[in-house]
Amino acid sequence: MFLTQKRHIALISVSGDPAAEIGQEEAGGQNVYVRQIGEMLASQGWQVDMFTRRNAPEQPMIVQHQPNCRTIRLQAGPAEFIGRDVLFDYLPRFVEAFQSFQRQQKISYSLLHTHYWLSSWVGMELRRQQPSLVQVHTYHSLGAIKYQAISDIPPIGSKRLAVERTCLETVSCTVATSPQEQEHMRSHVSTQGHVQMIPCGTDIERFGHITRAEARQLLGIPQTDKTALYVGRFDPRKGIETLVRAMAQSKLRGQENLRLIIGGGSRPGTCDGIERDRIEAIVHELGMSDMTHFPGRLGPENLHLYYAAADVSVVPSHYEPFGLVPIEAMASCTPVVGSDVGGLQYTVIPEATGLLVPPKDVDGFATAIDRILSNPTWRDQLGQAGRQRVETNFSWQGVASHLGQLYMQLLSEAALKTSSVAEPAPEAPKPVEKKAAVAVA
């Protein structure tokens, strides 16, 4: 009875819909992470409900992914897209909607795993109302680090920093996805609180089972092209401009048959679409239009093909607490050139599975990309080593297993604590009254 009750858990990702199409505005690694661990935890016996905010009127309230795993979209403000930096004021409505759902469905969650700082506030408020709740949190991005890389800190910045600190110091456990993120928590947020390192994962069955030649044939990419690939959102912090200028430099250095693929979704008029327009303008300005391709959103039907087809996957982010793209590329036997920041320092092993370069260093990225494109034998060695590293360290099954063990440990500790508080201390024995001896016949 105890086990069944404690295995019904809620993953809360207010700003990252697990059922969303990846590549849409503000839909990236967080969405993938929550969806994947939700489904894997369900396959391991947990009853998993994943809560997010409904951001379009046509979205169904509930998306059933498998028998024990579903996404539940709660009404918290207008059913339209609202950027993360202006979403905070709607969080109390999210809490109300969550509590209403619990009452209507007659479900009582014992554990919450919250994702991103907005969700951490929701989780802490739910714990204030239900003190017995266990809360696990994953940041996905730390404001204290992110704000060092940008000049226009949003008005919500001070609130975010305060919430992140309170979260780290008070939740049952914070999950760091890399040793670098764990160190950043301690050096930039707080030395208090319980932290455990559990990395992100990837689908080792989906990626890595098609050759470069086969993938290129399916995508119509010439076998002789030297192909660099970017996968992700259009966001200035992702460093796409650095990659474009690095490839232009490689072209000037005499590299032939260059091809740059910039994969990701965008919607006109959104921040994502505006950044894509800016990048396309730079491509045109540098005379690279003939060698640069924008295939748009990459999804289940073709993402694995693009990774396999590339000679090198480039991750030029200004900041990445972990980054799923590097391990997806390595799972596909494709080496990585990434920025020497955050979680990339953990996933990419320099000179073994790829190369690391200081962020925004155009010349450094050009040199690193050239080294791999100019040496196909070394490229393949890097790719094979990357695949082996992912198989050993970064499968979703392994990540979910570690999380499940953490959940059970925390739930057991909470149950013992509740039991010790609920049970009154035994009374002190009363003095034995002296009675006259009774003769026994």
C-alpha positions as CSV (number, residue, x, y, z in Angstrom):
1,M,0.0,0.0,0.0
2,F,2.8,2.4,1.0
3,L,4.8,1.6,-2.2
4,T,1.7,2.2,-4.5
5,Q,0.9,5.6,-3.0
6,K,4.5,6.8,-3.1
7,R,5.0,5.9,-6.7
8,H,2.5,8.4,-8.1
9,I,4.7,11.4,-8.8
10,A,4.4,14.8,-10.6
11,L,7.0,16.4,-12.9
12,I,6.3,20.2,-13.1
13,S,7.7,22.1,-16.1
14,V,5.6,25.3,-16.3
15,S,7.6,26.8,-19.2
16,G,8.7,23.6,-21.0
17,D,5.8,21.6,-22.4
18,P,6.9,17.9,-22.6
19,A,4.4,17.3,-25.5
20,A,5.6,20.4,-27.5
21,E,7.3,20.2,-30.9
22,I,11.0,20.7,-30.3
23,G,12.4,23.8,-32.1
24,Q,9.5,26.0,-31.4
25,E,10.1,29.2,-29.4
26,E,11.6,28.4,-26.0
27,A,11.2,24.7,-26.6
28,G,14.5,22.8,-26.4
29,G,16.5,20.6,-24.0
30,Q,14.3,21.1,-21.0
31,N,11.2,19.8,-22.9
32,V,13.1,16.8,-24.2
33,Y,14.6,16.0,-20.7
34,V,11.2,16.1,-18.9
35,R,9.4,14.0,-21.6
36,Q,12.2,11.4,-21.7
37,I,12.6,10.9,-18.0
38,G,8.8,10.9,-17.6
39,E,8.4,8.1,-20.1
40,M,11.4,6.1,-18.8
41,L,10.2,6.4,-15.2
42,A,6.8,5.2,-16.3
43,S,8.4,2.2,-18.0
44,Q,10.2,1.4,-14.6
45,G,6.9,1.3,-12.7
46,W,6.2,4.9,-11.6
47,Q,2.8,6.6,-12.3
48,V,4.0,9.9,-13.9
49,D,2.0,13.1,-14.5
50,M,3.9,15.9,-16.2
51,F,2.4,19.3,-15.6
52,T,2.9,22.4,-17.9
53,R,1.0,25.5,-18.8
54,R,-1.5,25.6,-21.6
55,N,-0.2,28.1,-24.2
56,A,-2.6,27.8,-27.1
57,P,-6.4,27.4,-27.2
58,E,-6.2,24.4,-29.6
59,Q,-4.0,22.4,-27.2
60,P,-5.7,19.4,-25.6
61,M,-5.6,19.5,-21.8
62,I,-4.2,15.9,-21.5
63,V,-1.8,14.1,-23.8
64,Q,-1.4,10.4,-23.0
65,H,2.1,9.3,-24.0
66,Q,1.9,5.7,-22.6
67,P,-0.4,4.0,-20.0
68,N,1.5,5.4,-17.0
69,C,2.7,8.7,-18.4
70,R,0.8,11.8,-19.5
71,T,1.2,15.5,-20.0
72,I,-1.4,17.7,-18.3
73,R,-1.7,21.3,-19.4
74,L,-3.1,23.6,-16.8
75,Q,-4.9,26.9,-17.4
76,A,-2.7,29.7,-15.9
77,G,-3.5,32.9,-17.5
78,P,-4.4,33.3,-21.2
79,A,-4.0,30.3,-23.5
80,E,-1.2,31.9,-25.5
81,F,2.6,31.9,-25.6
82,I,4.1,34.0,-22.7
83,G,7.8,34.3,-22.5
84,R,9.6,32.9,-19.4
85,D,10.8,36.4,-18.3
86,V,7.2,37.6,-17.9
87,L,5.5,34.4,-16.7
88,F,6.1,34.8,-13.0
89,D,2.9,36.6,-12.2
90,Y,0.8,33.7,-13.5
91,L,2.4,31.1,-11.2
92,P,-0.2,31.5,-8.4
93,R,-2.9,30.5,-10.9
94,F,-0.8,27.5,-11.9
95,V,-0.7,26.4,-8.2
96,E,-4.4,26.8,-7.9
97,A,-5.0,24.8,-11.1
98,F,-2.7,22.0,-9.9
99,Q,-4.5,21.8,-6.5
100,S,-7.8,21.7,-8.3
101,F,-6.7,18.9,-10.5
102,Q,-5.6,16.9,-7.5
103,R,-9.0,17.3,-5.9
104,Q,-10.9,16.5,-9.0
105,Q,-8.9,13.4,-9.8
106,K,-8.6,12.4,-6.2
107,I,-4.8,12.1,-6.5
108,S,-2.3,13.0,-3.8
109,Y,1.2,13.3,-5.1
110,S,3.9,12.6,-2.6
111,L,6.9,13.8,-4.7
112,L,7.3,16.7,-7.1
113,H,10.3,17.0,-9.5
114,T,10.3,20.6,-10.7
115,H,12.2,22.0,-13.7
116,Y,13.6,25.5,-14.2
117,W,13.3,28.3,-11.6
118,L,9.7,29.2,-12.3
119,S,8.6,25.6,-11.5
120,S,10.7,25.6,-8.4
121,W,8.6,28.5,-7.0
122,V,5.5,26.5,-7.8
123,G,6.9,23.5,-6.0
124,M,7.9,25.5,-2.9
125,E,4.4,27.0,-2.7
126,L,2.8,23.6,-3.0
127,R,5.1,22.4,-0.2
128,R,4.0,25.4,1.9
129,Q,0.4,24.2,1.5
130,Q,1.3,20.5,1.8
131,P,4.4,20.2,4.1
132,S,4.7,16.5,3.6
133,L,5.5,16.8,-0.1
134,V,9.0,15.8,-1.2
135,Q,10.5,18.2,-3.8
136,V,13.4,17.4,-6.2
137,H,14.6,20.2,-8.5
138,T,16.6,20.5,-11.7
139,Y,17.6,24.1,-12.7
140,H,18.3,23.5,-16.5
141,S,19.8,27.1,-16.4
142,L,21.2,29.1,-13.5
143,G,20.4,32.8,-13.5
144,A,23.7,33.6,-11.7
145,I,25.7,32.2,-14.6
146,K,23.4,33.1,-17.4
147,Y,23.3,36.8,-16.5
148,Q,27.1,36.9,-16.6
149,A,26.9,36.2,-20.4
150,I,24.3,38.9,-21.3
151,S,24.1,42.6,-21.0
152,D,20.3,43.0,-20.9
153,I,19.3,41.4,-17.6
154,P,15.5,41.2,-17.5
155,P,13.5,43.0,-14.7
156,I,12.6,39.6,-13.2
157,G,16.4,38.9,-12.7
158,S,16.6,39.7,-9.0
159,K,13.5,37.7,-8.2
160,R,14.9,34.7,-10.1
161,L,18.2,34.8,-8.2
162,A,16.4,34.9,-4.9
163,V,14.1,32.0,-5.8
164,E,17.0,29.9,-7.0
165,R,18.8,30.5,-3.8
166,T,15.8,29.6,-1.6
167,C,15.2,26.5,-3.7
168,L,18.7,25.2,-3.4
169,E,18.7,25.7,0.4
170,T,15.2,24.3,1.1
171,V,14.1,21.5,-1.3
172,S,14.7,17.9,-0.5
173,C,17.4,17.6,-3.2
174,T,18.7,19.5,-6.2
175,V,19.9,17.5,-9.2
176,A,23.0,18.9,-11.0
177,T,23.4,17.6,-14.5
178,S,27.2,18.0,-14.6
179,P,30.0,18.5,-12.1
180,Q,30.4,22.0,-13.6
181,E,26.8,22.9,-12.8
182,Q,27.2,21.5,-9.3
183,E,30.3,23.7,-8.7
184,H,28.4,26.8,-10.1
185,M,25.6,26.1,-7.6
186,R,28.0,26.1,-4.7
187,S,30.1,29.1,-5.9
188,H,27.4,31.4,-7.2
189,V,24.1,30.4,-5.5
190,S,24.6,28.8,-2.0
191,T,26.8,26.4,-0.1
192,Q,23.7,25.1,1.7
193,G,21.3,22.4,0.6
194,H,21.5,18.8,-0.7
195,V,22.9,18.4,-4.3
196,Q,23.3,15.2,-6.2
197,M,24.8,14.9,-9.7
198,I,22.8,12.9,-12.3
199,P,23.6,13.8,-15.9
200,C,21.1,14.2,-18.8
201,G,20.7,11.4,-21.3
202,T,19.9,10.6,-24.9
203,D,18.2,7.9,-27.0
204,I,21.0,5.5,-27.9
205,E,18.7,3.3,-29.9
206,R,17.5,6.2,-32.1
207,F,20.9,7.8,-32.8
208,G,23.9,6.0,-34.2
209,H,22.4,3.3,-36.4
210,I,22.8,4.7,-39.9
211,T,26.0,5.4,-41.7
212,R,27.1,8.9,-42.9
213,A,26.8,7.8,-46.5
214,E,23.3,6.4,-46.1
215,A,22.1,9.5,-44.2
216,R,23.5,11.8,-46.9
217,Q,21.9,9.8,-49.6
218,L,18.5,10.1,-47.9
219,L,18.9,13.9,-47.3
220,G,20.4,14.6,-50.8
221,I,23.7,15.9,-49.4
222,P,26.7,15.2,-51.7
223,Q,29.1,12.7,-50.3
224,T,32.1,15.0,-50.9
225,D,30.7,18.0,-49.0
226,K,32.4,18.9,-45.7
227,T,29.4,19.5,-43.5
228,A,29.1,21.3,-40.2
229,L,25.8,21.1,-38.4
230,Y,24.1,23.3,-35.8
231,V,21.0,22.1,-34.0
232,G,18.9,24.2,-31.6
233,R,16.9,27.3,-31.1
234,F,17.5,30.6,-32.7
235,D,18.7,32.6,-29.7
236,P,21.6,35.1,-29.5
237,R,23.0,33.1,-26.5
238,K,23.4,30.0,-28.7
239,G,26.2,31.7,-30.5
240,I,25.1,30.9,-34.1
241,E,26.7,34.0,-35.4
242,T,30.1,32.8,-34.1
243,L,29.6,29.6,-36.1
244,V,28.6,31.4,-39.3
245,R,31.6,33.7,-39.1
246,A,33.9,30.8,-38.4
247,M,32.7,28.9,-41.5
248,A,33.2,32.1,-43.6
249,Q,36.8,32.2,-42.3
250,S,37.3,28.5,-43.2
251,K,36.1,29.3,-46.7
252,L,38.6,32.1,-46.9
253,R,41.4,29.8,-45.8
254,G,40.7,27.6,-48.8
255,Q,38.4,24.8,-47.5
256,E,36.4,23.5,-50.4
257,N,33.0,21.9,-50.6
258,L,31.9,23.5,-47.4
259,R,28.3,23.1,-46.3
260,L,26.7,24.6,-43.2
261,I,23.4,23.3,-41.9
262,I,21.5,25.4,-39.3
263,G,18.7,23.3,-38.1
264,G,15.9,24.5,-35.9
265,G,12.3,25.8,-35.9
266,S,11.2,29.4,-36.0
267,R,8.0,31.4,-36.2
268,P,7.9,34.8,-37.9
269,G,7.6,37.7,-35.6
270,T,8.8,35.8,-32.5
271,C,12.1,36.2,-30.8
272,D,13.2,32.9,-32.4
273,G,12.1,34.2,-35.9
274,I,13.8,37.6,-35.4
275,E,17.1,35.9,-34.5
276,R,16.8,33.6,-37.6
277,D,16.3,36.7,-39.8
278,R,19.4,38.3,-38.3
279,I,21.5,35.1,-38.9
280,E,20.2,34.9,-42.5
281,A,21.2,38.5,-43.0
282,I,24.8,37.8,-41.8
283,V,24.9,34.7,-44.0
284,H,24.0,36.9,-47.0
285,E,26.4,39.6,-46.1
286,L,29.3,37.2,-45.9
287,G,28.4,35.6,-49.3
288,M,27.6,32.2,-47.8
289,S,24.0,31.8,-49.0
290,D,25.0,29.1,-51.5
291,M,26.7,26.9,-48.9
292,T,24.3,27.5,-45.9
293,H,21.0,25.6,-45.5
294,F,18.1,26.2,-43.1
295,P,16.0,23.0,-43.1
296,G,13.7,24.3,-40.3
297,R,12.4,22.2,-37.5
298,L,14.2,18.8,-37.1
299,G,12.1,16.1,-35.5
300,P,11.8,12.4,-34.9
301,E,11.6,11.7,-38.7
302,N,14.9,13.4,-39.6
303,L,17.0,14.6,-36.7
304,H,19.0,11.4,-36.5
305,L,19.8,11.7,-40.2
306,Y,21.2,15.1,-40.0
307,Y,23.5,14.2,-37.0
308,A,24.7,11.1,-38.9
309,A,25.3,13.1,-42.2
310,A,27.4,15.8,-40.6
311,D,31.2,15.7,-40.4
312,V,31.1,17.8,-37.2
313,S,28.4,19.1,-34.9
314,V,29.0,22.6,-33.6
315,V,27.7,23.9,-30.2
316,P,28.9,27.5,-30.0
317,S,26.7,28.5,-26.9
318,H,27.7,31.2,-24.6
319,Y,26.4,29.1,-21.7
320,E,25.2,25.5,-21.4
321,P,24.5,23.9,-18.0
322,F,24.5,20.5,-19.8
323,G,23.4,20.6,-23.4
324,L,21.7,17.6,-25.1
325,V,23.0,18.3,-28.6
326,P,26.6,17.2,-27.9
327,I,25.5,13.8,-26.6
328,E,23.0,13.3,-29.4
329,A,25.8,14.1,-31.9
330,M,28.2,11.8,-30.1
331,A,25.6,9.0,-30.0
332,S,25.4,9.4,-33.8
333,C,29.2,8.9,-34.1
334,T,29.7,12.6,-35.0
335,P,32.5,14.6,-33.3
336,V,31.6,17.9,-31.5
337,V,33.2,21.3,-31.5
338,G,31.7,23.2,-28.6
339,S,32.2,26.2,-26.4
340,D,34.5,25.6,-23.4
341,V,31.7,26.4,-20.9
342,G,29.5,24.7,-18.3
343,G,28.3,21.1,-19.0
344,L,30.1,21.0,-22.4
345,Q,33.3,20.7,-20.4
346,Y,31.9,17.5,-18.9
347,T,30.3,15.9,-22.0
348,V,33.0,16.6,-24.6
349,I,36.5,15.3,-24.0
350,P,39.0,17.5,-25.8
351,E,41.0,15.6,-28.4
352,A,39.1,12.4,-27.6
353,T,35.4,13.0,-28.6
354,G,35.8,16.5,-30.0
355,L,37.3,20.0,-29.3
356,L,36.4,22.8,-27.0
357,V,36.9,26.5,-27.8
358,P,36.4,29.7,-25.8
359,P,32.9,31.1,-26.5
360,K,32.6,33.8,-29.2
361,D,36.1,33.0,-30.5
362,V,35.5,33.0,-34.2
363,D,39.1,32.2,-35.1
364,G,39.2,29.4,-32.5
365,F,36.1,27.8,-33.9
366,A,37.3,28.1,-37.5
367,T,40.6,26.3,-36.5
368,A,38.9,23.5,-34.6
369,I,36.3,22.9,-37.4
370,D,39.1,22.9,-40.0
371,R,41.1,20.3,-38.0
372,I,38.3,17.8,-38.1
373,L,37.1,18.5,-41.7
374,S,40.7,18.1,-42.9
375,N,41.3,14.7,-41.3
376,P,38.5,12.1,-42.0
377,T,40.4,9.3,-40.3
378,W,40.6,11.4,-37.0
379,R,37.0,12.5,-37.5
380,D,35.9,8.9,-37.4
381,Q,38.1,8.1,-34.4
382,L,36.5,11.0,-32.5
383,G,33.1,9.8,-33.5
384,Q,33.6,6.3,-32.3
385,A,35.0,7.4,-29.0
386,G,32.0,9.7,-28.6
387,R,29.6,6.9,-29.2
388,Q,31.3,4.7,-26.6
389,R,31.2,7.5,-24.1
390,V,27.5,8.1,-24.5
391,E,26.7,4.4,-24.3
392,T,28.6,4.2,-21.0
393,N,27.4,7.4,-19.3
394,F,24.3,9.0,-21.0
395,S,21.5,6.7,-21.7
396,W,18.0,7.8,-20.7
397,Q,17.4,4.4,-19.1
398,G,20.4,5.0,-16.8
399,V,19.3,8.5,-15.9
400,A,15.8,7.5,-15.0
401,S,17.1,4.6,-12.9
402,H,19.3,6.9,-10.9
403,L,16.5,9.4,-10.5
404,G,14.1,6.6,-9.4
405,Q,16.6,5.5,-6.7
406,L,16.9,9.1,-5.5
407,Y,13.1,9.4,-5.3
408,M,12.8,6.2,-3.3
409,Q,15.5,7.2,-0.9
410,L,13.9,10.6,-0.3
411,L,10.4,9.2,0.1
412,S,11.6,6.6,2.6
413,E,13.4,9.3,4.6
414,A,10.2,11.5,4.5
415,A,8.1,8.6,5.7
416,L,10.5,7.8,8.6
417,K,10.5,11.5,9.5
418,T,6.7,11.7,9.4
419,S,6.4,8.5,11.4
420,S,8.7,9.8,14.1
421,V,6.8,13.0,14.4
422,A,3.3,11.4,14.4
423,E,4.0,8.7,17.0
424,P,4.0,10.1,20.6
425,A,7.0,9.2,22.7
426,P,6.3,6.3,25.1
427,E,5.3,7.3,28.5
428,A,7.8,6.8,31.3
429,P,7.0,3.7,33.4
430,K,5.0,4.4,36.5
431,P,6.5,3.4,39.9
432,V,5.4,-0.1,40.9
433,E,3.1,0.0,43.9
434,K,4.2,-2.3,46.7
435,K,1.5,-4.8,47.6
436,A,1.2,-7.4,50.4
437,A,2.4,-10.8,49.4
438,V,-0.3,-13.2,48.4
439,A,0.1,-16.8,49.3
440,V,-0.3,-19.3,46.5
441,A,-2.0,-22.5,47.4
